[in-house]
């Protein structure tokens, strides 16, 4: 359990890691300790204690495994981003294909980085999103149309507003419903798109590996 508090390096980017692979957690923490301008706060193997940990440590950035074994990474991301003054979230994925940009945007992620990306790319993204930038692949018209075609008609207005980064509370006020209803609907939409896109992304990765071999 992370216990380190940001008592030193007040200008450093404070980072919390959430990943279910022990070697990767240790590697990321070690990397961040060696880099000037970063302060690793610790690492979690899953999202069970994420809310209490965020309250206690208040990171600037969360590196979140896209495919946690016991949790839906996108839903965890969405819940994090519903907090008051939430940290930036980078989805860390073995399959960081552009196809994931659609559900990642709906989940209000700030960036996607492949686990095979160079260290310099990850550090650059962390610095950027800590300063308020977003590093998501662009959403082209075809990707948006394909996503819309998978959703029920009643989900399209909510999805459209989420794509535009409208807050849940603002969506609820626009549609004159309780925010909890919008949160539940958003999680349903994210789950629907993620289930299909994870299959697509994994299949593409297998095909690429086969072709390379």
Residue pairs with C-beta under 8 A, 6 or more apart in sequence:
1 42
1 44
1 49
1 53
2 16
2 41
2 42
2 43
2 44
2 53
2 57
3 42
4 40
4 41
4 42
4 57
5 41
5 56
5 57
6 12
6 14
6 39
6 41
6 57
6 58
8 39
9 39
11 37
12 37
12 38
12 39
13 37
13 38
13 39
13 60
13 61
13 126
13 127
13 130
14 39
14 41
14 57
14 58
14 59
14 60
14 61
15 32
15 38
15 39
15 40
15 41
15 59
15 60
15 61
15 62
15 63
15 126
16 40
16 41
16 42
16 43
16 44
16 53
16 54
16 57
16 59
16 61
16 62
16 63
16 87
17 25
17 28
17 29
17 40
17 42
17 43
17 44
17 62
17 63
18 43
18 44
18 46
18 47
18 50
18 62
18 63
18 64
18 65
18 68
18 76
19 25
19 28
19 43
19 44
19 45
19 63
19 64
19 65
19 68
19 92
20 45
20 46
20 65
20 68
20 69
20 70
21 65
22 45
24 115
25 43
25 45
26 43
28 40
28 43
28 63
29 40
29 42
29 43
31 119
32 38
32 39
32 40
33 40
35 123
37 127
38 123
38 126
41 57
41 59
42 53
42 57
44 50
44 53
46 68
46 69
46 70
46 71
47 68
47 70
47 71
47 76
48 70
50 76
50 80
54 62
54 80
54 83
54 87
58 87
59 87
60 87
60 88
60 130
61 87
61 88
61 89
61 90
61 126
61 129
61 130
62 80
62 87
62 88
62 89
62 90
63 90
63 92
63 126
64 73
64 76
64 77
64 80
64 89
64 90
64 91
64 92
65 73
65 92
65 93
66 73
66 74
66 91
66 92
66 93
66 94
66 95
66 96
66 100
66 112
67 73
67 93
67 94
67 95
67 198
68 76
72 190
72 191
72 194
73 91
73 93
74 91
74 103
74 104
74 106
74 107
74 109
74 190
74 191
74 194
75 107
75 187
75 190
75 191
77 89
77 91
77 104
77 107
77 108
77 109
78 106
78 107
78 108
78 186
78 187
78 190
80 86
80 87
80 89
81 89
81 107
81 108
81 109
82 168
82 183
88 110
88 111
88 129
88 130
88 132
89 108
89 109
89 110
89 111
89 129
90 109
90 110
90 111
90 112
90 113
90 122
90 125
90 126
90 129
90 135
91 100
91 104
91 107
91 109
91 111
91 112
91 113
92 113
92 115
93 100
93 112
93 113
93 114
93 115
94 114
94 115
94 116
94 205
95 114
95 198
95 201
95 202
95 204
95 205
96 112
96 113
96 114
96 115
96 117
97 200
97 201
97 204
97 205
98 137
98 143
99 143
99 197
99 200
99 201
99 204
100 112
100 137
100 197
100 201
101 112
101 136
101 137
101 138
101 139
101 143
102 139
102 143
102 144
102 146
102 147
102 193
102 197
103 147
103 190
103 193
103 194
103 197
104 112
104 136
105 136
105 139
105 162
105 163
106 159
106 162
106 163
106 186
106 189
106 190
106 193
107 190
108 162
108 165
109 136
110 129
110 133
110 134
110 135
110 136
111 125
111 128
111 129
111 134
111 135
111 136
112 135
112 136
112 137
113 121
113 122
113 125
113 135
125 135
128 135
129 135
139 163
144 163
147 159
147 193
148 156
148 159
150 192
150 193
150 196
151 159
151 189
151 192
151 193
155 185
155 188
155 189
157 175
158 171
158 175
158 182
158 185
158 186
158 189
159 189
161 170
161 171
161 174
162 171
162 186
162 189
166 174
168 179
168 182
168 183
168 186
169 179
171 182
172 178
172 179
172 181
172 182
175 182
